[in-house]
């Protein structure tokens, strides 16, 4: 289901100029008059004053600029002896002038502006220029470049940015993750943006972000939770003048009700969206025109209810608007611009087109073949169509079975490879070591004292291998049997206490201070057995990497609609490269603990998978010699 990106430009160049120059009057002049003033500016102060007046006149709607005039002003600024002081602001202004048209030029000038601000060590201004680059790249659907510049923006200025710029950065990250179908990461970034909006009481953005979270649930076909978030969006947005978001939210609610087969409610919300557009006389542009989505939703509604004539009419409207929008976007001069329009995004849309084509064929037949004389031809064609349909459906079922079989074989083969990898590389070692020690002892090559020392170390290895084997068997059983997560109401503190008892010997051996600070009323909706494995892996990991006499604690709290649980230690911590590879499939690795304990590296991968199975996410915060904190989330109630 397509969604409309809510990415807002900060128009940073105006903010920079307002901070640098004093407001003065004089807005009755023409563009040529201002250009002449800029040319005659002998000093930096003269040029800045004329440029400031020109921007003020432009903001008030008394000036407009052609592309040639923008280029001319750039040339004037470049030729000034004090150009190095002017060009960062002038390039930023030029980038904004080209942002909705020649996007390649906009990116070039924003990047030059950022570079010059960087040389002047103006981090905030440099960050805002990078932010404008990110916005243009996002419009052009160059997602990797957009993500890179959102990251640069936050790295350069961070909390120095205004809250809406920070919200836009996290929202931009999330929209990109949503496009890449990385839904857990997308929800995480949307929630980061939502917290900033909530801290600043920004009702408009709280509504937008609630809707964006709803879009993730809709894409995952969790329609009830999607409705929950869209209604939250609607409640917020009704308190603001954000008509664009209100229109989009009604359109999304209509589409979801149609997909839930509640066609009456679907039509009510789609009609509401159209009514707002009509009553307020909304004007659309290249980057905001929801009518293609609305018309497509109407087409799906009427096709689903059997009204193929109206479905076909709305599909023609949808097709025309989508083509016009794509033609406008593709007409931009940005060479990296990619096509966003496609007709086969979902199987459901293919089914809609099939119904509409069948309805179109029926209309043509009714108009072309009139009279009883052609009844036989119609009957013959209908028979052939039925035979073709039956043949096609049979072929489709056969192909689907083959596809399902191949997919299952690939999945089982992947499971097999992972099992053999862990067994051969990680579990075989401790068993082989034990066999070797026993052989040496039997042959008299080891003394009793040496045997006792080695057996203690082997005992640690076998204990770790036993835990890994338990993890691995549980994971393999779930994968091979397609075992489903069975959530229920659980008291997280009780499970943490049980895990502490299981690891009591290891904790006491290292003389660690262990504290379970979870409140008894902290209740989550999750699979009890999987949560126990998650906590056991994280606590065992903390024990392994915490030096003797250190501390481990488990804390938790309610956050919005989920429970947040943290396992924190005072251990040796991790480097940034190690954190990046920690949860990467195919990159898991093992590190010896503070007492040279061995591990398999599979525990954290299984932990991440089980957290995801329960609808949560996991993240790590660590630095060398300062300890590690793993934090995972679980739903607060049934979804």
N, C-alpha and C positions, 0 to 999 in steps of 0.2 A: 504494500500500500504506500504510494508516494506521500511525502510530507513536505511542507513548505519550510525552507530554512529561515530561521529568524536571526539573521546576522545583520547588525546595525552598524553603520559607519559613524565614527566619532568625529569626523570632519576636524581632525586634529590641528590642521594648519590655522584655523580660525582661533582655536584656544591659545595656540602659541603666540599669535599676533596680538590677541587681546591682553596677554600677560606682558608683552614686550613694549607695546606702544600706548600712548594716551589717546583717548577718544576725542575726536574733533569733528566739527561740522563741515558742510560743503559737499552735498550729494546731488547737485543739480547739473553736474557736468557730464559730458559724453565720454565714451570709452577712449576716443582719440585725445580728448583733453587730458585724461589721466596718463595716457601713454606719453604725451608730450611732457607732462610734469616729471615723469620718471626719467625721460631722456635728459632733461635739464637739471636733474638733481646732482649738484656738484659735490655734495657731502653725503655721507652715510645717513645723517639725520634727515636731510631733505628727501632722499629716496624713500626712507622708511615712513616718513610722514605721508608722502603721496601714495605709497603702496597701502598704508593703513586706511586712508580715505577711500581708495578704490575698493578695498575689501568691504568696508562699511556700506558703500553704495551698492555693491553687489548683493550683500545680505538683505538690503532693504528692497531689492527687486528693481532698482533703477538702472542696473547695468547688466549686460550679457557679453560674452566673449566668443568669438569664432576661434577655430583651431589656429588659424594664421595669427590672430592677435595674441593668443597665448604664447606661441612660439616667438613672436616679436618681443614680448615682454621678457621672455627668458634670455634672448640675445642681448637686450639692453642691460639686464642684471649681470650677465657674464662679462661685459665690456667695462664695467665700473672698476676703478682701482681698488675699491673696498669690497669686491665681489665675494670674497670668502666669508664675509659676515652676512651677506644677503642670501646667498644661494640656498642654504638649508631651508629657509622659510619659503622662498620662491619656488623651489623644486617641489616642496610639499603642496603648495597651492596648485601648481601645474598638474600634479598627480591627481588631485581631487577634480580638476576640470576635465580630465580625460577618463575618470573612473567608470563612468556609465557609457562610454563610447569606445574610444581607442584604448582598450585595457592593456595592451602591450606597452604603450607610452606611459600609462599610469603607473605600471609596475616599475618601469625604468626610473621615473622621476622620484617615486617614493623610495626606491632603493638608494638612489644617489643622495637624497635628503638624509636617509638614515646613516649613510656612510660619513657624510660631512658632520652631522651631529656627533657621531662617534669620535671623530677626530678632535672635536671641541669638548669632548668628555661631558656632553649633555645627555645623560643616560635616559631621562624621562622622555625628552623629545625624540631621541633615537628609538626608544621603545614604541612610541606612538606611530612613527613612520613604519616600523616593522609591522605594527598592527594593521595599518592600511594596506600593506602588501599582502598580508594574510587574507584580508577581506576580499581583495580583488581576485587572488588566486582561488579562494573558495567559490566566488561567483563563477569562475571559469572551470570549476570542477577539477582543478589541479590539486588533489587532496594532499599528496605528500608535501608539496611546496607550502600549501596553506598551513599544515600541521607544524612544519619547520618554523614558520614565522610566528605562529601563535606561541610556540615554545620560546622563541627569542624574545618576544614581547615580555613574557612573564619573567624570564631570566634577567633581563636588563633592568626592569623597574619594580616588579613584584607588587608589594603593598603600596608603593608610591603611586600606582595607577588609580584612577577613579574606579569606583566599584563596578560601573557598567562595562568598562573595558575589560576588567578581570572576568566578569560574567561572560562577556562575548568570547573570550579566549577559551574558557572551559566549555562553553556551549559549542564553540566551533570544533574543539577536539571531539566532543560527544557526537556531533552530527557526522563527522568523518568516520568515527568508529561505527556508528549506526549504518552508514553506507557500506562499510566493510563487513557488516554482520557480526561485529564484535560487541554483542549486546551487553554483556556484563560490564565491560570497560566503558561503554557508552553511558549506562545508567550511573556508574561511579562518577563520571565527569559531569553529567547533568546534576547530580546531587551536590557536587562541589560548587557548581554555579548557583544552585538553589540556596545553599547555606549563605553565600555572599549576599544574595538578594534578600534573604530573610533578615540577616544582620542589619541591612540598610533599609528595611521596610519598603522595598521596591516591589509594590504589588503587581505592577505590569509584568516584570520579569518572573515573579513567582508563578504567575499564571502561565506564561509562555513555557517555563521549564516543567511545570506539572504536565502540560500538554505534550511536551517532547518526551517525557518519561512514559506517558500514555502511548505514544507512537511506538516505542520499543515493545510494549506489551501487545500492541495490535499486530506488529510484525511477527511476534512469536505466537500469534493466534490465541492469546490470553485475553479474550474480548471483555470479560467482566472486569478484570483489573484495569484494562485500557479505559473502559467507561468511567471507572472510579477517578482516574487521573484527569480525564478530559472534563468531568464535571467539576473537579477542583479548579481546573484551569478556568472554566466558565465563571465560577464564583468569584475568582480574583479579577478576571478581566472586565466583569460588569462594573467594577469600581473604578475603571480607568477609561480614557477615550480611545483605547486601542482597538479600533474597528477591524483592522486587518486580522488580528488574532481571533476576534469574536467570529468573524466570517469563517475562518479556517476551522475553528473548533466546532461550529455547527456542522460544517461539511464532514469532518471526521466522525462526529457522533452519528450523522446520517449513514455514512458508509458502514460503520460498525454494526448498527442496528440491521442494515440490509444483510450483512454477512451472518448475523445471528438469526436471520429469517423473520425478524420483527419488522415487516415492510411498512406497517402503518407508522410506527415511530421513526423509521428511517426517512419516510417522506416528510414528516413534520419537521425534522431538523434540516433536511436539504431545502425545503421550502423557506425555512427561517433564514438560512444563509442567503438565498436569492432575494428575499424580502429586504434584508439590510442593504444589499447592493443596490436594489431598485430605489428604496425610499431615501437613501442618503446620496444617491447618484454618484456612486464610487467610480473613480477613474482608475484604470489599470495601467501598468507599465510592463516592461520586458521581464522584470523579476518579481512582480506580484500580479498574478492573474489566476485566481483559483477556479475560473469557470471551466477549464478543461477537466479538472478533478471532479467538480460538481456534476458536469454533464456525463462524465463516465459513470459516476455513482448512480445517476438517474437511469442510465442505460442498463446497468446491472440490476437495478430495482425492477424495471419494467420487463426485462428479459426473464428474471426469476419468477415474476407473476404471470408470465405468458402473454403480455401485451407487446408483441414483437414489433408492431408498427412504431409505437412510441419509443421503444428501445432503439430501433434503427435510426429514428430521427435524432435522438440524443447522442447516439454514437457518431453520427455525421458531424454534429456540432463539436463534440469532444475532439474528433480527428482533425477538424479544421483549425481549432484554436491551438491544439498541440503543435500542428505543423507551423502555424504562424509564429508561435513563440520560439520554436526551434530555429526557424529561418532568421528571426531577429538576432538570436544569440549567436548562431553560426555566422552571421554577417559581421561580427566584430573582427577586428584585425589581430586579435591575440592568436598567435600561431598555435599555442598549446591548447586552445579551446577544444573541448571534447563534446561529442553529441550525448545528450541526456535522454532523448526520446526513443523508446523501443516498444514494440507491440507484443512482446512475449515475456513480460516480466513475471507473470504468474500463470499457473495452469488454469486458475479460475478465469482470468482474462481471456485465455484461449477458448474456454468453454463459452464465454459470453460472445466472442466473435463468431463462433460456430452457430450459436442460436440466432444471432442477428443475420448471418449469411443465409441460414435456412429460411428465416422470415422474409428476407429480401427476395429469395428465389420464389417463394410462395406468392409474393405480391406481383412479381413479373409474370409468373405463369397465369395469375388471375386476370391480368390486364391483356396478355397476349393471346391466350387461348380461351376464347369466349364461345360458348355454345356446346351443344351436345355432340357436334361433329368431331370435336377434338377431345372428347372424354376418354376415348381409347388411348390416345397419345399420352394424356396426363396420367392415366392409370399405368401405362407401360413405363413412363419415366419414374413414377412413384415406386414401382416394383424394382426397377434397376437401382434407384437410390437406396431402397431398403436393403437390397442384397449387398450393395456397396457398403452401406452403414454396418450391416452385420459382419461383413468380411473385415472391415476396418476395426470394429470393436474387438473381434476375435484376435486380430493381429496385435492390437494394442494390449490385450490381456496377456498374450504370449510374451510380448516384449517386456511388459511390466514384470512378469514372473522371472524372466531371464535377468533383468536388471536387478531385481531384489536378490536373486540367488548370487549374482556376481558381487553385489555390495556386501552381502553377508560373508561370502568367502574372503573378500578383502579384509573385512573387520576381524574375522577369526584368525587370518594369517598375521595381521598386525599384533593381535593378542599373543599369538604363539611366539612371534619374534621377541616381544617384550619379556615374556616369561623365560624363554631360553637365555636372553641377554642377562637378566638378573641372576638366574640360577647358575649360569656358566661363569659369570665374572664376579659375582658378589657372594653367593652362598656356597659355592664349591670351595673357596679359599679356606674358611674356618674349619670345614670338615677335613680337608686335606692336611691342614696344620695339625689337627688333633690326631689324625692317623699317623703322621710322621713322628710326633712326640711319643705316642704309645709304642711305636716300633723301636725308637731309640732307647726307651726305658726297658723294654723287654730284652733288648740285645746288650744291656748293661752299659750303654754309652752315656747315660744320665744318672746322676746321683739322686737320692731321695729328695734332698733339698732343692736341687735344680728342677726336678719334676714338679714339686709343689709350687715353685715360683712360676714355671711355665703354665701349669694348669690353671692358675688364677687368671692369667692373661687370656688363656683359651676360653675360660668361663665367660669373661666379658664378651669375647667375640661370639660365642654361641648364644649368649643372651640377646645380643643385637641381631644376630641372624634369625633367632626365633621370632623376635618382634617383626623383623622384615618379612619373614615367611608368613606370619599371620596376616600382615597387611596385604601381601601379594596374593594369598589364597582367597581372602575376602574380596579383593578387587577382581581376581580371575573368575570367581564364582558369579559375581554380579555381571561381568561382561559376557560370559559364556551362556548364562541362563537368561540374559536380558532382564535381570532382576530390577524391579522398580523401587525407587525410594518410597518408603512408607512413613510419611510424616505424622506426628501426633504432638500433643502438648507435652513438653518436657521441662523439668526444672534443671537448668544448666548447672546450678551449684551442686546438686546431688551427683551428677555425672562427673563433675570435676573432682568431687570427694572420692568417688570410686576409683578414678584414675590415679589420684594421689596414693591410695592404698596399694594399687598395683605396682607403683614405682617407689614404694616406701623404702625398700632396701637400698636402691641406687641413690636415693636422696640422702639417706642417713650415712651411707658409705662416704659420700663427699662432704658430709656435715653442712648441708645446704639449709638455708632458712626458707621454708616453703609456706606461702600463705594463700589461702583460697578466700578472696574478698568478694565473691559473688553473693548477691542478696538472694534469699530464698524466693522472693516474689518475681525474680527474673525468669520469665517463662517464654519459651520459643516454640515455634511450630516447625519440627524437623524430625528426621529419622534418628531415633535414640541410639541405635548401634553405630551409625555412621558418625554421629557427634562424639561418641566415646572414642572411636578410632582417631578422629580429628584431634581431640584434646590429648590423647595418649601420645600421638606422634609429636605434637608441639611441645608438650612437657618433657618427653624423653629427649627431644632435641635440645631443650634448654638445659637439662641435666648434663647432657653430653658436653656442651660447650661452656659450662660455668665452672670456674675454678673452685677448689675446696674452700668452704666458708662463705661462698657467695649467696645470692638471694634469687628466688623465683616467686613471682606472684601472678595470680589470675584475677582479672578485674572485668567488669561488664556494666553495661547500661542500656537503657532504651533510647533509640535515636529514630525519630519519625515513626516509620512503620516496620522497623526491624530492631533486632538485638545485636549489640556490638560487643564481642568478647575479645579480650587481649591476654596473651601469655607473654610476660616480660621477664627478662633475666638480666643479671649483671655480668654476663659472660664476656667472651673475647670478641664478639661482634663479627661483622663481615665487611669486606671491601665492596665498592660500588660495582665492579665487574661481576663479583660473585652474586650479588643481589639480582643483577640483570639476568643471569643464567639460571636463577634458582628454580623457577617454575616453567622453564622452557622444555617442551618435549624433545627428547633426543639429546639434551645437554645436561641431564642430571649428573651430578658428580658427588663424590664422597670425600669428607675431610675428617681427619682424626680429631677426637675430642681432647679435652685438657688432660685426661689420663690415658691418652692414646687409644680411646675407644674407637672401634671401627663401625662404619655404617654402610648402607647400600645405596643411598641417594634416592631410593624409590619412594620413601615415606612421604616427602613433601609433595611429590606429583600426585600421589593418591589422595593426600589431604586436600589439595586444590580441587581435584575432580569431585570429591565428596561434598565440599563446600558448594561448588557450582550445582551439583545434583539437588541440593536443598534450597536453591534459589538465592544463594549468598555470594559474597566475594571475599577475597583474602589479600592482604597486603603486608609488607614488611618494612620496618624502619630500623636501621642498624648502622653502626659505624665501629671501626676497629677500637677494641679495648674499652668500649662504652656500653656494651650490652646490645640486646636485640629485643624488639617487640613485634610479635606476629598478632595481627588483628583480623578477625573474620566476622562476617555478619550472617545472621539467620533471620528468616521472617518472624515477625512478632505474632502473626495470627494466620489462620488458614487463608490461602489465596484463592 
